[in-house]
Amino acid sequence: MPLVEKICQFFKLLAKKAKSENTWTLSMKYKFDDRIKFMLDMVKEVPYKSVMDLGCGNQDAKKYLSPAVEYIPVNYMNQTPNTIIRDFNKGQFCEREADLMLGSGILEYIYDPLPFLLNVSKHCRCYFCLSYVLGEYRKEKAEKWVNSLTRDELLALLDLAGFTLIREEWYQPNHQKVFLLSKKSL
Ligand SMILES: C[S@@+](CC[C@H](N)C(=O)[O-])C[C@H]1O[C@@H](n2cnc3c(N)ncnc32)[C@H](O)[C@@H]1O
Protein backbone atom coordinates (compact mmCIF):
# COMPACT_ATOMS: atom_id res chain seq x y z
CA MET A 1 0.00 0.00 0.00
CA PRO A 2 1.40 3.46 -0.87
CA LEU A 3 2.73 5.48 2.07
CA VAL A 4 0.27 8.37 1.54
CA GLU A 5 -2.67 5.96 1.75
CA LYS A 6 -1.23 4.42 4.90
CA ILE A 7 -0.88 7.86 6.53
CA CYS A 8 -4.46 8.80 5.57
CA GLN A 9 -5.79 5.58 7.08
CA PHE A 10 -3.80 6.19 10.25
CA PHE A 11 -5.34 9.66 10.70
CA LYS A 12 -8.84 8.38 9.92
CA LEU A 13 -8.41 5.77 12.66
CA LEU A 14 -7.12 8.43 15.10
CA ALA A 15 -10.16 10.62 14.38
CA LYS A 16 -12.53 7.71 15.02
CA LYS A 17 -10.70 6.78 18.20
CA ALA A 18 -10.92 10.36 19.47
CA LYS A 19 -14.69 10.18 19.05
CA SER A 20 -14.85 6.51 20.12
CA GLU A 21 -17.15 6.14 17.18
CA ASN A 22 -18.44 2.61 16.70
CA THR A 23 -17.25 1.33 13.37
CA TRP A 24 -19.84 -1.42 13.04
CA THR A 25 -22.87 -0.33 11.04
CA LEU A 26 -26.01 -2.20 10.10
CA SER A 27 -25.18 -1.81 6.44
CA MET A 28 -22.31 -4.27 6.94
CA LYS A 29 -23.81 -7.50 5.70
CA TYR A 30 -22.51 -10.61 7.37
CA LYS A 31 -23.26 -14.23 8.02
CA PHE A 32 -21.30 -15.81 10.83
CA ASP A 33 -23.53 -18.79 11.54
CA ASP A 34 -20.66 -21.17 10.85
CA ARG A 35 -18.33 -19.43 13.29
CA ILE A 36 -21.01 -19.47 15.99
CA LYS A 37 -21.64 -23.20 15.41
CA PHE A 38 -17.88 -23.77 15.58
CA MET A 39 -17.65 -21.87 18.89
CA LEU A 40 -20.64 -23.62 20.43
CA ASP A 41 -19.14 -26.96 19.40
CA MET A 42 -15.96 -25.99 21.22
CA VAL A 43 -17.79 -25.23 24.46
CA LYS A 44 -19.51 -28.64 24.48
CA GLU A 45 -16.76 -29.86 26.80
CA VAL A 46 -17.69 -27.40 29.57
CA PRO A 47 -20.88 -27.10 31.66
CA TYR A 48 -22.98 -23.92 31.50
CA LYS A 49 -26.57 -22.89 32.17
CA SER A 50 -26.43 -19.29 30.98
CA VAL A 51 -24.74 -17.48 28.08
CA MET A 52 -24.09 -13.77 27.62
CA ASP A 53 -23.71 -13.05 23.89
CA LEU A 54 -21.43 -10.00 23.58
CA GLY A 55 -22.23 -8.06 20.40
CA CYS A 56 -25.03 -10.52 19.68
CA GLY A 57 -25.92 -9.10 16.24
CA ASN A 58 -28.87 -11.12 14.92
CA GLN A 59 -28.81 -13.41 17.97
CA ASP A 60 -27.81 -16.32 15.75
CA ALA A 61 -26.28 -18.11 18.76
CA LYS A 62 -29.70 -18.49 20.36
CA LYS A 63 -30.95 -20.97 17.80
CA TYR A 64 -28.09 -23.38 18.52
CA LEU A 65 -28.49 -23.33 22.30
CA SER A 66 -30.69 -25.70 24.26
CA PRO A 67 -33.91 -23.95 25.37
CA ALA A 68 -32.84 -24.81 28.93
CA VAL A 69 -29.89 -22.41 28.62
CA GLU A 70 -30.59 -18.81 29.64
CA TYR A 71 -29.61 -16.49 26.78
CA ILE A 72 -28.55 -12.89 27.49
CA PRO A 73 -28.06 -10.90 24.25
CA VAL A 74 -26.10 -7.63 24.47
CA ASN A 75 -25.38 -5.16 21.68
CA TYR A 76 -24.94 -1.45 21.24
CA MET A 77 -27.85 -1.21 18.83
CA ASN A 78 -31.23 -2.83 18.78
CA GLN A 79 -30.50 -5.08 15.85
CA THR A 80 -32.85 -7.75 17.26
CA PRO A 81 -35.78 -7.39 19.68
CA ASN A 82 -35.08 -8.09 23.40
CA THR A 83 -31.45 -7.10 23.05
CA ILE A 84 -29.94 -5.47 26.12
CA ILE A 85 -28.48 -2.22 24.78
CA ARG A 86 -24.97 -1.49 26.00
CA ASP A 87 -22.08 0.24 24.24
CA PHE A 88 -18.83 -1.48 25.25
CA ASN A 89 -16.86 1.42 23.79
CA LYS A 90 -18.50 3.71 26.34
CA GLY A 91 -17.50 1.38 29.17
CA GLN A 92 -21.07 0.10 29.50
CA PHE A 93 -21.75 -3.54 30.32
CA CYS A 94 -24.74 -5.71 31.20
CA GLU A 95 -25.05 -5.84 35.01
CA ARG A 96 -25.96 -9.54 34.99
CA GLU A 97 -23.64 -12.54 35.26
CA ALA A 98 -23.47 -15.63 33.07
CA ASP A 99 -21.66 -18.98 33.21
CA LEU A 100 -20.37 -18.58 29.67
CA MET A 101 -19.45 -15.36 27.86
CA LEU A 102 -19.57 -15.62 24.07
CA GLY A 103 -17.49 -13.09 22.10
CA SER A 104 -18.02 -13.85 18.43
CA GLY A 105 -16.59 -11.09 16.22
CA ILE A 106 -16.75 -8.35 18.85
CA LEU A 107 -13.22 -7.70 20.15
CA GLU A 108 -12.01 -6.27 16.81
CA TYR A 109 -14.49 -3.36 17.30
CA ILE A 110 -13.34 -2.39 20.79
CA TYR A 111 -10.96 0.57 21.08
CA ASP A 112 -9.61 -0.33 24.53
CA PRO A 113 -9.58 -4.11 24.84
CA LEU A 114 -8.36 -4.35 28.46
CA PRO A 115 -11.21 -2.46 30.22
CA PHE A 116 -13.65 -4.46 28.08
CA LEU A 117 -11.99 -7.79 28.97
CA LEU A 118 -11.96 -6.81 32.67
CA ASN A 119 -15.72 -6.23 32.43
CA VAL A 120 -16.17 -9.61 30.72
CA SER A 121 -14.25 -11.26 33.54
CA LYS A 122 -16.19 -9.43 36.27
CA HIS A 123 -19.52 -10.72 34.90
CA CYS A 124 -18.31 -14.16 33.88
CA ARG A 125 -18.89 -17.03 36.32
CA CYS A 126 -16.85 -19.69 34.53
CA TYR A 127 -15.95 -19.65 30.81
CA PHE A 128 -15.23 -17.27 27.95
CA CYS A 129 -15.22 -18.29 24.28
CA LEU A 130 -13.70 -15.61 22.06
CA SER A 131 -13.02 -15.32 18.34
CA TYR A 132 -10.34 -12.97 17.06
CA VAL A 133 -8.65 -12.15 13.76
CA LEU A 134 -5.01 -12.14 14.85
CA GLY A 135 -3.01 -9.00 14.03
CA GLU A 136 0.05 -10.85 12.73
CA TYR A 137 -2.01 -12.75 10.18
CA ARG A 138 -4.13 -9.89 8.83
CA LYS A 139 -3.66 -9.53 5.12
CA GLU A 140 -6.22 -6.86 4.43
CA LYS A 141 -6.38 -3.48 6.12
CA ALA A 142 -9.81 -3.60 7.66
CA GLU A 143 -10.72 -0.05 8.65
CA LYS A 144 -13.69 -1.24 10.64
CA TRP A 145 -11.39 -3.06 13.07
CA VAL A 146 -10.02 -0.65 15.63
CA ASN A 147 -7.32 -2.77 17.25
CA SER A 148 -4.80 -5.28 15.98
CA LEU A 149 -3.42 -7.57 18.67
CA THR A 150 -1.01 -10.41 18.09
CA ARG A 151 -1.76 -13.76 19.71
CA ASP A 152 0.79 -13.06 22.47
CA GLU A 153 -0.62 -9.59 23.17
CA LEU A 154 -4.16 -10.93 23.30
CA LEU A 155 -3.22 -13.77 25.67
CA ALA A 156 -1.35 -11.32 27.92
CA LEU A 157 -4.47 -9.12 28.17
CA LEU A 158 -6.68 -12.13 28.84
CA ASP A 159 -4.28 -13.21 31.57
CA LEU A 160 -4.41 -9.72 33.15
CA ALA A 161 -8.20 -9.86 32.97
CA GLY A 162 -8.16 -13.10 34.96
CA PHE A 163 -8.57 -15.80 32.32
CA THR A 164 -6.63 -19.03 31.74
CA LEU A 165 -6.43 -20.58 28.29
CA ILE A 166 -8.05 -24.03 28.03
CA ARG A 167 -7.93 -24.52 24.27
CA GLU A 168 -7.39 -22.60 21.04
CA GLU A 169 -8.39 -23.62 17.52
CA TRP A 170 -7.98 -22.11 14.08
CA TYR A 171 -11.40 -21.26 12.70
CA GLN A 172 -9.87 -19.94 9.48
CA PRO A 173 -6.31 -21.26 9.18
CA ASN A 174 -3.68 -18.51 9.45
CA HIS A 175 -6.28 -15.82 10.06
CA GLN A 176 -8.89 -16.23 12.76
CA LYS A 177 -8.71 -18.14 16.03
CA VAL A 178 -11.19 -19.18 18.66
CA PHE A 179 -10.03 -19.28 22.28
CA LEU A 180 -11.75 -21.14 25.10
CA LEU A 181 -10.78 -19.75 28.51
CA SER A 182 -11.77 -20.23 32.11
CA LYS A 183 -11.82 -17.83 35.04
CA LYS A 184 -8.65 -18.21 37.09
CA SER A 185 -10.64 -18.59 40.27
CA LEU A 186 -12.24 -21.84 39.05
C1 LIG B 1 -19.13 -8.87 13.32
S1 LIG B 1 -20.65 -8.63 14.13
C2 LIG B 1 -20.79 -10.15 15.02
C3 LIG B 1 -22.22 -10.48 15.36
C4 LIG B 1 -22.40 -11.83 16.08
N1 LIG B 1 -21.70 -11.88 17.34
C5 LIG B 1 -21.96 -12.97 15.17
O1 LIG B 1 -20.86 -13.50 15.34
O2 LIG B 1 -22.75 -13.31 14.27
C6 LIG B 1 -20.22 -7.45 15.42
C7 LIG B 1 -21.35 -7.13 16.39
O3 LIG B 1 -20.83 -6.36 17.49
C8 LIG B 1 -21.69 -5.28 17.75
N2 LIG B 1 -20.89 -4.18 18.31
C9 LIG B 1 -19.94 -3.46 17.68
N3 LIG B 1 -19.43 -2.52 18.48
C10 LIG B 1 -20.08 -2.65 19.67
C11 LIG B 1 -20.00 -1.94 20.91
N4 LIG B 1 -19.19 -0.90 21.06
N5 LIG B 1 -20.79 -2.34 21.94
C12 LIG B 1 -21.65 -3.39 21.78
N6 LIG B 1 -21.78 -4.09 20.62
C13 LIG B 1 -21.01 -3.72 19.57
C14 LIG B 1 -22.29 -4.92 16.39
O4 LIG B 1 -23.49 -4.19 16.50
C15 LIG B 1 -22.47 -6.29 15.76
O5 LIG B 1 -23.71 -6.83 16.07
The ligand as an ORCA input file, in Angstrom:
! r2SCAN-3c Opt
* xyz 0 1
  C     -19.134     -8.874     13.322
  S     -20.655     -8.627     14.133
  C     -20.794    -10.150     15.019
  C     -22.223    -10.481     15.357
  C     -22.400    -11.827     16.076
  N     -21.700    -11.878     17.336
  C     -21.959    -12.969     15.170
  O     -20.862    -13.502     15.337
  O     -22.754    -13.305     14.270
  C     -20.222     -7.454     15.424
  C     -21.354     -7.126     16.390
  O     -20.828     -6.365     17.490
  C     -21.689     -5.276     17.754
  N     -20.891     -4.175     18.313
  C     -19.937     -3.462     17.676
  N     -19.427     -2.519     18.475
  C     -20.075     -2.649     19.670
  C     -19.996     -1.937     20.909
  N     -19.195     -0.900     21.055
  N     -20.786     -2.335     21.941
  C     -21.651     -3.388     21.780
  N     -21.778     -4.090     20.618
  C     -21.006     -3.718     19.575
  C     -22.294     -4.916     16.391
  O     -23.491     -4.191     16.504
  C     -22.471     -6.291     15.761
  O     -23.712     -6.834     16.070
*
